[in-house]
Amino acid sequence: MGDKDLPLLSNIKDIRARHYLLHLKTDVVSQIIEGTVFIFLEPSTLCEKNGNCCVRECFCSDGRKAACESVFSLDHNEISDNCSGNTSPVRDFSDSREFDCVSLDCTTESVNQGSNRIEGNLCRRDTLTDSANSGIPCGQNNLEKECESIGRSPGGRENVQESQIITGKEEKVNSDNVIVNHILPEDETQSETHKDFKVVLDCCDVKVKSVTEVICNKTEVSQYLDPKRIRKCSFALNIWLSKDQVPLQYNVEPWCINIWKSNVQSAANFPSVICIKYETLPKGKSLLWRNDQEGNPCVFTPAATINNRSLLPCQDPPSAMATWQAWFTVPEGYYLAMTGDERPVKFIGCIEDYKESWLVSHFDFKSCDAEEPPQGSTVCKQDMVKENIPSVCFYYHTTMVLPIATIAIAIGKWIVDILPAVKSKNKSHESSINDKKAEEAHPCKHYEYPCHIQSKYWGKETALTVVYPPSSSRAIKSITSFLPFALQASSDLLGRYPCPRLEVVVVPKCFASLGLASPNLIFLSPSMVMDDPAAYIRLAHEISHAWFGINIGAQDWTEEWISEGFATYMEDSIYAKATLIKDALEELSDLRAHIRYRTLTSELENSSEDLQKLRPMQGETLVDDSGIGYVKDGRNPEKTFLQVHYLKGYFLLKYLSKIIGREVFDSMIKDYVEFYHGQLVLSEQIIDFFICAYPEAADKGMTRCGLYEDWLNHPGLNPYITEKYGNISNELVATVKSHFNYWLYVEKMSKQNPKAKKMKIELEELPFPDQIVLLLEYILELRKFSCKALHQIYQHYDIASQNADVRHRWCELVILNNFPDLGEVRRFLIEDQAMGVYLYGELIISGKKKHRKLAEEVYGKVKEDMDENAKVTVSSMLYGE
């Protein structure tokens, strides 16, 4: 494991965290969050022990698993694709990484057993890989419940002597004042002697203060272990804060915390609820503390390479999915945007101020959902109404079972606009029947929680909110106008929106991405807040992540194309449907595909081959010499600035749509999101799905082996991409070429007569900014262009008011041709930091003193506000390692 890899240390094959109660208090001055987290644990199921994603109720016996393996055992030699002598099995059902199989007809005929062999492609007509369960034949609709239950903790110890309750402690502290260990003196050697069971949680750069067992009974714990029990009580935290606690032993390492209890030597006997009190550190990479556009302090999660490990101790691997509730206290005047199913309930003051409130209507845990404050409401004690309370507590909860890495927060002094909710289209009785049939055809195979497929649990509208700094008040209007249409368009194309609400937050310009999607929440760069197709398409991309990346995730983090490739493919369709430009969709889509081809070829020329594969692990799990699992290149800063997975994944889907036909293929994508909703998938499952759904695949040259070898497993550029998109011809491109030829003529005239007056420009308008992008790329390829002609281009196309994609190409032209006015370059490096890193490199490579001076000057001005990866990369460019 190298310094660019991300270690995975949680022992999720032994024990799972099912639910988190988060109690967080923010200090924007010290840039510290004081945290308390209650974690509800239970032993892993057998399927989880085997490394698979499993529903909680699936307690498979070894006998059943062996029976399943026998049913599906296949000779590897029989299912090879016979490509260049490479025998590549479709799947090995004895491999612990494989998953359960569920019924799906691959043809219109109902087939009960057997396999469908088409030109060496194996496709079982009665089965398709399903990531929800593992190693169990499910029958036609649901998981059979014939298996034995493995032992689990009874959930607590009620009769504990008072002398056991948490008291003093001994601690060892490192140079950063982070507790390294907490071992009770009398048990200092007992752990190793008796090999006590340890819970290992991923964390980094947090100061742990204490770890305790929470004393509770089985009834109290049970509802927090089963996701079908909706946990939304906004007073629940006070119940658990009032519980007695007993100290546990622990030690903190650079990448994890180990927790154990003396003489407890199995997961089944480990405490069911633990409480960790800790503080985040200002240097923690999971949080970005910066000033916003108004100069006010703010903090947000920047999609760090370490995920949320410096926000809270947790089980970080993607398959360790859970639910959570969060009480987040912030200074008065600040707003907290966070992943959560509903708009927040706000408690004036702190949640602890309402300890008596839950006693009134919460006599036991069975009535915990009674008399809840409505979403978006503000709760204030009567005796606090006239007081000047310095803080407010925001309460959020989630019912969808998700990886902890999907938690996102943003805190700032921002404006909050609540938009009209987007209502689902009225459905006729016939449509309702069709919906019911669809639910029966694609039954839920995930943890049992109220999902969007189960319409009886789902609301009839999606709540919309937009959050932004005051300086964006005018620009945000275009986004608020487009957002409802984009949401409706995406639902028309992909089915019911899988999140109950959507909140868009405009984060500071130091944000290293153009957009970031989390459950119910989207962060947008200020560069994308404008009335421009590029901004709308980016928003469409982020909205589609609700299906690709959130509701369906990648089981292997290195297979990023599973979310990014699909979102990039869908963005054009969503934009076209939302703006009613269907007639121009194909031409615009091809134009954008050509620009993406040019971007991809450039990136492939300037990136290592290890970062160019869509399926770099090829199904393998990496473990170093000490037995620690890790994600290859998980902390590689170079990946932050690459779009290879976006673009190669996009072109793979474009290829499939051309072979199958766009309309049919888009319908298949809708079936895919319904079939795999709520699950984690691998590349092979996606390929299997589309191969099975399209029996004519082999006749058209589309084979499993070909897709693996040509698209997934190898670096570089697939020849198909060059052949299809290296050069395109349509009216939009023809117009660009006519503009280009005109400017070549202007360039020629300016060289022949430098003192001649400016020519009168007579050019038809370019309706799409992508056309200007392509025009500027054509000029860039000339390597040299007169400054006089460039000045005319700048004025004619009003470059200063164009989107970031256009202005980025303009800045490249300015640097390449030594254009005297560097104002746009300076502006771009300051205001469009998400895209500015490349320009620093261009300024340095040019060799011009004024260019380097500009780079150093701007970097010195903005470096304290820059994203950490961007700062490290630019510093390396300017001053070396």
Secondary structure as the mmCIF struct_conf table of DSSP 4:
data_model
#
loop_
_struct_conf.conf_type_id
_struct_conf.id
_struct_conf.beg_label_comp_id
_struct_conf.beg_label_asym_id
_struct_conf.beg_label_seq_id
_struct_conf.end_label_comp_id
_struct_conf.end_label_asym_id
_struct_conf.end_label_seq_id
TURN_TY1_P TURN_TY1_P1 ASP A 3 LYS A 4
BEND BEND1 ASP A 5 ASP A 5
STRN STRN1 LEU A 6 LEU A 8
TURN_TY1_P TURN_TY1_P2 ILE A 12 ASP A 14
STRN STRN2 ILE A 15 ASP A 27
TURN_TY1_P TURN_TY1_P3 VAL A 28 GLN A 31
STRN STRN3 ILE A 32 PRO A 43
HELX_LH_PP_P HELX_LH_PP_P1 SER A 44 THR A 45
HELX_RH_AL_P HELX_RH_AL_P1 LEU A 46 LYS A 49
TURN_TY1_P TURN_TY1_P4 ASN A 50 GLY A 51
TURN_TY1_P TURN_TY1_P5 ARG A 56 GLU A 57
HELX_RH_AL_P HELX_RH_AL_P2 ASP A 62 PHE A 72
HELX_RH_3T_P HELX_RH_3T_P1 HIS A 76 ILE A 79
STRN STRN4 CYS A 83 CYS A 83
TURN_TY1_P TURN_TY1_P6 SER A 84 GLY A 85
STRN STRN5 ASN A 86 ASN A 86
BEND BEND2 VAL A 90 VAL A 90
TURN_TY1_P TURN_TY1_P7 PHE A 93 SER A 94
BEND BEND3 ASP A 95 ASP A 95
TURN_TY1_P TURN_TY1_P8 SER A 96 ARG A 97
STRN STRN6 ASP A 100 VAL A 102
BEND BEND4 CYS A 106 GLU A 109
BEND BEND5 GLN A 113 GLN A 113
STRN STRN7 SER A 115 ILE A 118
TURN_TY1_P TURN_TY1_P9 GLU A 119 GLY A 120
STRN STRN8 ASN A 121 ARG A 124
TURN_TY1_P TURN_TY1_P10 ARG A 125 ASP A 126
STRN STRN9 LEU A 128 ASP A 130
BEND BEND6 SER A 131 ASN A 133
BEND BEND7 GLY A 135 GLY A 135
STRN STRN10 PRO A 137 PRO A 137
BEND BEND8 GLN A 140 ASN A 142
BEND BEND9 CYS A 147 CYS A 147
HELX_LH_PP_P HELX_LH_PP_P2 GLU A 148 GLY A 151
BEND BEND10 GLY A 155 GLY A 155
HELX_RH_3T_P HELX_RH_3T_P2 GLU A 162 GLN A 164
BEND BEND11 ILE A 165 ILE A 165
STRN STRN11 LYS A 172 VAL A 173
TURN_TY1_P TURN_TY1_P11 SER A 175 ASP A 176
BEND BEND12 ASN A 177 ASN A 177
STRN STRN12 ILE A 179 HIS A 182
HELX_RH_3T_P HELX_RH_3T_P3 PRO A 185 ASP A 187
TURN_TY1_P TURN_TY1_P12 GLU A 188 THR A 189
HELX_RH_AL_P HELX_RH_AL_P3 GLN A 190 HIS A 194
TURN_TY1_P TURN_TY1_P13 LYS A 195 LYS A 195
STRN STRN13 LYS A 198 ASP A 202
BEND BEND13 ASP A 205 ASP A 205
STRN STRN14 VAL A 206 VAL A 214
HELX_LH_PP_P HELX_LH_PP_P3 ILE A 215 ILE A 215
HELX_RH_AL_P HELX_RH_AL_P4 LYS A 218 LEU A 225
TURN_TY1_P TURN_TY1_P14 PRO A 227 LYS A 228
BEND BEND14 ARG A 229 ARG A 229
TURN_TY1_P TURN_TY1_P15 SER A 234 PHE A 235
HELX_RH_AL_P HELX_RH_AL_P5 ALA A 236 LEU A 241
TURN_TY1_P TURN_TY1_P16 SER A 242 SER A 242
BEND BEND15 LYS A 243 LYS A 243
STRN STRN15 GLN A 245 PRO A 247
STRN STRN16 GLN A 249 GLU A 253
TURN_TY1_P TURN_TY1_P17 PRO A 254 TRP A 255
STRN STRN17 CYS A 256 TRP A 260
TURN_TY1_P TURN_TY1_P18 SER A 262 ASN A 263
BEND BEND16 SER A 266 SER A 266
HELX_RH_3T_P HELX_RH_3T_P4 ALA A 267 ASN A 269
BEND BEND17 PHE A 270 PHE A 270
BEND BEND18 SER A 272 SER A 272
STRN STRN18 VAL A 273 THR A 280
TURN_TY1_P TURN_TY1_P19 PRO A 282 LYS A 283
TURN_TY1_P TURN_TY1_P20 LYS A 285 SER A 286
STRN STRN19 LEU A 288 ASN A 291
TURN_TY1_P TURN_TY1_P21 GLN A 293 GLU A 294
BEND BEND19 GLY A 295 GLY A 295
STRN STRN20 PRO A 297 PHE A 300
TURN_TY1_P TURN_TY1_P22 THR A 305 LEU A 311
STRN STRN21 CYS A 314 CYS A 314
BEND BEND20 PRO A 317 PRO A 317
TURN_TY1_P TURN_TY1_P23 PRO A 318 SER A 319
STRN STRN22 MET A 321 PRO A 331
TURN_TY1_P TURN_TY1_P24 GLU A 332 GLY A 333
STRN STRN23 TYR A 335 MET A 338
BEND BEND21 ASP A 341 GLU A 342
HELX_LH_PP_P HELX_LH_PP_P4 ARG A 343 PRO A 344
STRN STRN24 VAL A 345 ILE A 348
BEND BEND22 GLY A 349 GLY A 349
HELX_RH_3T_P HELX_RH_3T_P5 ILE A 351 TYR A 354
TURN_TY1_P TURN_TY1_P25 LYS A 355 GLU A 356
HELX_RH_AL_P HELX_RH_AL_P6 SER A 357 SER A 361
BEND BEND23 PHE A 363 ASP A 364
HELX_RH_3T_P HELX_RH_3T_P6 PHE A 365 SER A 367
TURN_TY1_P TURN_TY1_P26 CYS A 368 GLU A 371
HELX_LH_PP_P HELX_LH_PP_P5 GLU A 372 PRO A 374
TURN_TY1_P TURN_TY1_P27 GLN A 375 GLY A 376
STRN STRN25 THR A 378 VAL A 379
HELX_RH_3T_P HELX_RH_3T_P7 GLN A 382 MET A 384
TURN_TY1_P TURN_TY1_P28 VAL A 385 LYS A 386
BEND BEND24 GLU A 387 GLU A 387
STRN STRN26 SER A 391 PRO A 403
HELX_RH_3T_P HELX_RH_3T_P8 ILE A 404 THR A 406
STRN STRN27 ILE A 409 GLY A 412
BEND BEND25 LYS A 413 LYS A 413
STRN STRN28 ILE A 415 LYS A 423
HELX_LH_PP_P HELX_LH_PP_P6 SER A 424 ASN A 426
HELX_RH_AL_P HELX_RH_AL_P7 HIS A 429 ALA A 441
BEND BEND26 HIS A 442 HIS A 442
BEND BEND27 HIS A 446 TYR A 449
TURN_TY1_P TURN_TY1_P29 HIS A 452 ILE A 453
BEND BEND28 GLN A 454 GLN A 454
HELX_RH_3T_P HELX_RH_3T_P9 SER A 455 TYR A 457
BEND BEND29 TRP A 458 TRP A 458
BEND BEND30 LYS A 460 LYS A 460
STRN STRN29 GLU A 461 TYR A 468
HELX_RH_3T_P HELX_RH_3T_P10 PRO A 470 SER A 472
TURN_TY1_P TURN_TY1_P30 SER A 473 ALA A 475
HELX_RH_AL_P HELX_RH_AL_P8 ILE A 476 LEU A 494
BEND BEND31 GLY A 495 ARG A 496
BEND BEND32 PRO A 498 PRO A 500
STRN STRN30 ARG A 501 VAL A 506
TURN_TY1_P TURN_TY1_P31 LYS A 509 CYS A 510
BEND BEND33 ALA A 512 LEU A 514
STRN STRN31 GLY A 515 SER A 518
TURN_TY1_P TURN_TY1_P32 PRO A 519 ASN A 520
STRN STRN32 LEU A 521 LEU A 524
HELX_RH_3T_P HELX_RH_3T_P11 PRO A 526 MET A 528
BEND BEND34 MET A 530 ASP A 532
HELX_RH_AL_P HELX_RH_AL_P9 PRO A 533 SER A 544
TURN_TY1_P TURN_TY1_P33 HIS A 545 TRP A 547
STRN STRN33 PHE A 548 PHE A 548
TURN_TY1_P TURN_TY1_P34 GLY A 549 ASN A 551
STRN STRN34 ILE A 552 ALA A 554
BEND BEND35 GLN A 555 ASP A 556
TURN_TY1_P TURN_TY1_P35 TRP A 557 THR A 558
TURN_TY1_P TURN_TY1_P36 GLU A 560 GLU A 560
HELX_RH_AL_P HELX_RH_AL_P10 TRP A 561 THR A 579
TURN_TY1_P TURN_TY1_P37 LEU A 580 LEU A 580
HELX_RH_3T_P HELX_RH_3T_P12 LYS A 582 ALA A 584
HELX_RH_AL_P HELX_RH_AL_P11 LEU A 585 GLU A 605
TURN_TY1_P TURN_TY1_P38 ASN A 606 ASN A 606
BEND BEND36 SER A 607 SER A 607
HELX_RH_3T_P HELX_RH_3T_P13 GLU A 609 LEU A 611
BEND BEND37 GLN A 612 GLN A 612
BEND BEND38 LEU A 614 ARG A 615
TURN_TY1_P TURN_TY1_P39 PRO A 616 GLY A 619
STRN STRN35 LEU A 622 VAL A 623
TURN_TY1_P TURN_TY1_P40 ASP A 625 SER A 626
BEND BEND39 GLY A 627 GLY A 627
STRN STRN36 GLY A 629 VAL A 631
TURN_TY1_P TURN_TY1_P41 LYS A 632 ARG A 635
HELX_RH_AL_P HELX_RH_AL_P12 PRO A 637 THR A 640
TURN_TY1_P TURN_TY1_P42 PHE A 641 PHE A 641
HELX_RH_AL_P HELX_RH_AL_P13 VAL A 644 ILE A 660
HELX_RH_AL_P HELX_RH_AL_P14 ARG A 662 PHE A 675
BEND BEND40 TYR A 676 TYR A 676
TURN_TY1_P TURN_TY1_P43 HIS A 677 GLY A 678
STRN STRN37 GLN A 679 VAL A 681
HELX_RH_AL_P HELX_RH_AL_P15 SER A 683 ALA A 693
TURN_TY1_P TURN_TY1_P44 PRO A 695 ALA A 697
HELX_RH_3T_P HELX_RH_3T_P14 ALA A 698 LYS A 700
TURN_TY1_P TURN_TY1_P45 GLY A 701 GLY A 701
HELX_RH_AL_P HELX_RH_AL_P16 ARG A 704 LEU A 707
HELX_RH_PI_P HELX_RH_PI_P1 TYR A 708 LEU A 712
BEND BEND41 ASN A 713 ASN A 713
BEND BEND42 GLY A 716 GLY A 716
HELX_RH_AL_P HELX_RH_AL_P17 PRO A 719 TYR A 725
BEND BEND43 GLY A 726 ASN A 727
BEND BEND44 ASN A 730 ASN A 730
HELX_RH_AL_P HELX_RH_AL_P18 GLU A 731 GLN A 752
TURN_TY1_P TURN_TY1_P46 PRO A 754 LYS A 755
BEND BEND45 ALA A 756 ALA A 756
HELX_LH_PP_P HELX_LH_PP_P7 LYS A 757 ILE A 761
BEND BEND46 PHE A 768 PHE A 768
HELX_RH_AL_P HELX_RH_AL_P19 PRO A 769 GLU A 781
TURN_TY1_P TURN_TY1_P47 LEU A 782 LEU A 782
BEND BEND47 ARG A 783 ARG A 783
HELX_RH_AL_P HELX_RH_AL_P20 CYS A 787 HIS A 796
TURN_TY1_P TURN_TY1_P48 TYR A 797 ASP A 798
HELX_RH_3T_P HELX_RH_3T_P15 ILE A 799 SER A 801
BEND BEND48 GLN A 802 GLN A 802
HELX_RH_AL_P HELX_RH_AL_P21 ALA A 804 LEU A 816
TURN_TY1_P TURN_TY1_P49 ASN A 817 ASN A 818
BEND BEND49 PRO A 820 PRO A 820
HELX_RH_AL_P HELX_RH_AL_P22 GLY A 823 GLU A 831
HELX_RH_AL_P HELX_RH_AL_P23 GLN A 833 ILE A 845
TURN_TY1_P TURN_TY1_P50 SER A 846 SER A 846
HELX_RH_AL_P HELX_RH_AL_P24 LYS A 849 VAL A 862
TURN_TY1_P TURN_TY1_P51 LYS A 863 ASP A 865
BEND BEND50 MET A 866 MET A 866
HELX_RH_AL_P HELX_RH_AL_P25 GLU A 868 TYR A 879
#
